[in-house]
């Protein structure tokens, strides 16, 4: 007979691992066969005031936002307002890229599969005061470092452009388009598009990071509204699990077909290979669909996307063929805790032995840290000591500009 798949002992595991990884708080929701079997908060959303995480606590979901941008375009495709494979310039005549060929041929599908040929160029938006439109208009000055469509290179600004496109086509903004086409249909009424908005809510998590000494400290919220379509959604596990159900349920929410089956399948189908070595025997090679990474875990197809923005680490993950999935939201910067926890939950749900992921990830972190220390000792930093600029610093003072 089938081994019993349940979540006995998961509570104790989460409480222990929160301490182990020094994560202030986590919210998790798990769904199996169309039913939410767990929706719960652990730890603290606000350490100083000892406020607990609940299933209603808002967290930044970071890049897990990207699939919402794709799904919104998908709704427009379903309405016949957009074609994945027509040039973006047919919809946005002023769209230009540094590489003319890429600029003329880039399609909405290209925008959401990280194959523009551009490296990250994140300095353009991170900390910037430019508006979304200004960022869009300056794409033409960003140099590519690879051929168009040749290489997977994670690209936030192309996702921003995809969201800008969704706004223009629907005659509004990306925010309005997502709200109308997804949030309203799925009943995601607590979700928003800016950490400024989150801080007005009754139940939201504060952002934390570990300092050099591994001490956990509260940090400032980072608004990234301008590049919103690549990462600015804030949500809670109650709302987010409805979104996971949508993808597991072939685009249906209860009785409503929100996304066409075809577009849901497209999002979960490999579009770009991501070359890389296999680290663990249980996890296969990774591809990128549209707004989701696709791999396999212990022989089961796995679709997922993480999210990392200042003070928050999130994970949306599901197994379409097994009809299980989950959302894990935390308020600690850059921690592998959400993916570690998800693997443990999958082991339990699949009725398999639990792999010691926490210990494995800890070991990998220690190795990475040691390698970094080693590099420092060998002086691999490119800085030349004991030198000085050829002119006095005041000679360099002036106004400089780069398009």
Residue pairs with C-beta under 8 A, 6 or more apart in sequence:
2 351
3 351
3 352
4 351
5 32
5 348
5 349
5 350
5 351
6 348
7 30
7 37
7 38
7 345
7 348
7 349
10 38
10 344
10 345
10 348
11 42
13 344
14 26
14 28
14 42
14 341
15 42
17 23
17 337
17 340
17 341
17 358
18 24
18 25
18 26
18 42
18 43
18 337
20 358
20 362
21 332
21 335
21 336
21 337
21 340
21 358
22 210
22 214
22 216
22 332
23 43
23 330
23 331
23 332
23 335
23 337
24 43
24 44
24 45
24 47
24 205
24 206
24 208
24 216
24 330
24 331
24 332
25 41
25 42
25 43
25 44
25 45
25 52
25 53
25 57
25 205
25 330
25 331
26 41
26 42
26 43
26 53
26 328
26 329
26 330
26 337
26 338
26 341
27 40
27 41
27 42
27 53
27 54
27 55
27 57
27 59
27 236
27 237
27 327
27 328
27 329
28 38
28 39
28 40
28 42
28 237
28 326
28 327
28 328
28 329
28 341
28 345
29 36
29 38
29 39
29 40
29 55
29 237
29 238
29 240
29 241
29 244
29 326
29 327
30 36
30 37
30 38
30 39
30 241
30 324
30 325
30 326
30 345
30 349
31 37
31 241
31 244
31 245
31 248
31 318
31 324
31 325
31 326
32 323
32 324
32 349
33 323
33 324
34 245
34 248
34 249
34 323
36 241
39 55
39 237
39 238
39 241
40 55
41 52
41 53
41 54
41 55
41 57
41 237
42 53
43 52
43 53
44 50
44 51
44 52
44 53
45 51
45 52
45 53
45 54
45 57
45 203
45 204
45 205
45 206
45 331
46 205
46 206
47 206
47 208
47 216
47 218
48 218
53 205
53 331
54 203
55 236
55 237
55 238
56 190
56 203
56 236
56 238
57 203
57 204
57 205
57 236
57 329
58 190
58 192
58 198
58 201
58 203
58 204
58 205
58 234
58 235
58 236
59 204
59 205
59 234
59 235
59 236
59 312
59 314
59 329
59 330
59 331
60 195
60 198
60 207
60 231
60 232
60 233
60 234
60 307
60 309
60 311
60 312
60 314
61 231
61 233
61 234
61 235
61 240
61 307
61 312
61 314
61 316
61 329
62 231
62 306
62 307
62 308
62 309
62 312
62 313
62 314
63 156
63 230
63 231
63 305
63 306
63 307
63 308
63 309
64 233
64 240
64 305
64 306
64 307
64 314
64 315
64 316
65 228
65 229
65 230
65 231
65 232
65 233
65 307
66 112
66 159
66 229
66 230
66 231
66 291
66 305
67 267
67 290
67 291
67 292
67 305
67 316
68 178
68 182
68 233
68 243
68 291
69 112
69 159
69 162
69 163
69 166
69 174
69 178
69 229
69 230
69 291
70 112
70 162
70 267
70 290
70 291
71 181
71 182
71 246
71 259
71 263
71 267
71 291
72 163
72 166
72 174
72 177
72 178
72 181
72 182
73 82
73 84
73 108
73 112
73 162
73 165
73 166
74 259
74 260
74 263
74 264
74 266
74 267
75 181
75 182
75 258
75 259
76 82
76 166
76 169
76 170
76 177
76 181
77 83
77 84
77 260
77 263
78 259
78 260
78 263
81 169
81 170
82 91
82 108
82 165
82 169
83 108
84 107
84 108
84 109
84 266
85 107
85 108
85 109
86 107
86 108
87 104
87 105
87 106
87 107
88 95
88 106
88 107
88 108
88 110
88 111
88 161
88 165
89 95
89 103
89 104
89 106
91 108
91 165
91 168
91 169
92 164
92 165
92 168
94 137
95 103
95 106
95 139
95 161
96 103
96 139
96 140
97 103
97 106
97 116
97 118
97 139
97 140
97 142
97 144
98 139
98 140
98 141
98 142
98 143
98 144
99 117
99 144
99 148
101 148
102 116
102 117
102 144
102 148
103 140
105 148
106 116
106 148
108 162
108 165
109 271
109 290
110 116
110 148
110 149
110 158
111 158
111 159
111 161
111 162
111 165
112 158
112 159
112 162
112 290
112 291
113 152
113 271
113 272
113 288
113 289
113 290
114 152
114 153
114 154
114 155
114 158
114 272
114 288
115 148
115 149
115 150
115 151
115 152
115 153
115 272
116 144
116 148
116 153
116 155
116 158
117 144
117 145
117 146
117 147
117 148
117 149
117 150
117 151
117 153
118 142
118 143
118 144
118 145
118 153
118 155
118 157
118 158
119 144
119 145
119 146
119 153
119 155
120 153
120 154
120 155
120 156
121 142
121 155
121 157
122 156
124 130
124 135
124 138
124 142
124 157
125 135
125 156
125 157
125 160
125 224
125 226
125 227
126 224
128 135
128 226
130 138
130 226
131 226
132 160
132 163
132 164
132 174
132 225
132 226
132 227
132 228
133 164
135 157
135 160
135 226
135 227
136 160
136 161
136 164
138 403
139 157
139 161
141 402
141 403
142 157
145 153
146 153
152 272
152 273
152 274
152 275
152 288
156 227
156 230
156 231
157 227
157 230
159 229
159 230
159 231
160 226
160 227
160 228
160 229
160 230
162 229
163 174
163 177
163 228
163 229
163 230
164 174
164 229
166 174
166 177
166 178
166 229
167 173
167 174
167 175
167 176
167 177
169 177
170 176
170 177
170 180
170 181
172 180
174 228
174 229
175 193
175 228
178 193
178 233
181 258
182 188
182 243
182 258
183 189
183 191
183 239
185 253
185 256
185 258
186 239
186 242
186 243
186 246
186 253
186 258
187 239
187 242
187 253
188 235
188 239
188 240
188 242
188 243
189 239
190 201
190 235
190 236
190 238
190 239
191 233
191 234
191 235
191 236
191 239
191 240
192 198
192 201
192 233
192 234
192 235
193 225
193 228
193 232
193 233
193 234
194 223
194 225
194 228
194 232
194 234
195 221
195 222
195 223
195 232
195 234
196 221
196 223
196 225
197 234
198 204
198 221
198 234
199 221
203 236
204 234
205 312
205 329
205 331
206 218
206 311
206 331
207 218
207 219
207 220
207 221
207 222
207 310
207 311
207 312
207 331
207 333
208 216
208 217
208 218
208 219
208 311
208 331
208 332
208 333
209 216
209 217
209 219
209 310
209 311
209 332
209 333
209 334
210 216
210 217
210 332
210 333
211 217
216 332
219 310
219 311
219 333
220 310
221 310
221 311
222 309
222 310
222 311
223 232
224 230
224 231
224 232
224 309
225 232
231 307
231 309
235 329
236 329
237 327
237 328
237 329
240 316
240 327
240 329
241 326
241 327
242 253
243 316
243 327
244 316
244 318
244 325
244 326
244 327
245 253
245 325
246 252
246 253
246 258
246 259
246 264
247 264
247 267
247 268
247 303
247 318
247 320
247 325
248 318
248 320
248 323
248 324
248 325
250 261
250 264
250 265
251 257
251 258
251 259
251 260
251 261
251 263
251 264
252 258
266 289
266 290
267 289
267 290
267 291
267 292
268 289
268 292
268 294
268 303
268 320
269 289
269 294
270 287
270 288
270 289
270 294
271 287
271 288
271 289
271 290
272 287
272 288
273 285
273 287
274 285
274 286
274 287
274 288
274 293
276 285
276 286
278 284
278 285
280 360
282 297
282 298
282 343
282 355
283 295
283 296
283 297
284 295
284 296
284 297
285 295
286 293
286 294
286 295
287 293
287 294
287 295
288 294
289 303
291 305
292 303
292 304
292 305
293 303
293 304
293 305
294 301
294 302
294 303
295 302
295 304
296 302
297 319
297 343
297 346
298 346
298 347
298 350
298 352
300 319
300 321
300 322
300 346
300 350
301 319
301 320
301 321
302 317
302 318
302 319
302 346
303 317
303 318
303 319
303 320
304 315
304 316
304 317
304 318
304 339
304 342
305 315
305 316
305 317
306 313
306 314
306 315
306 316
306 338
306 339
307 313
307 314
307 315
307 316
308 314
308 333
308 334
310 333
311 331
311 332
311 333
312 329
312 330
312 331
312 332
312 333
313 330
313 332
313 333
313 334
313 335
313 336
313 337
313 338
314 327
314 328
314 329
314 330
314 338
315 326
315 327
315 328
315 329
315 338
315 339
315 341
315 342
316 325
316 327
317 325
317 326
317 327
317 328
317 339
317 342
318 324
318 325
318 326
319 325
319 346
322 349
322 350
324 346
324 349
326 342
326 345
328 337
328 338
328 341
328 342
329 338
330 337
330 338
336 361
336 365
340 357
340 358
340 361
343 355
343 357
344 354
344 355
344 357
344 358
347 353
347 354
347 355
348 354
375 381
389 396
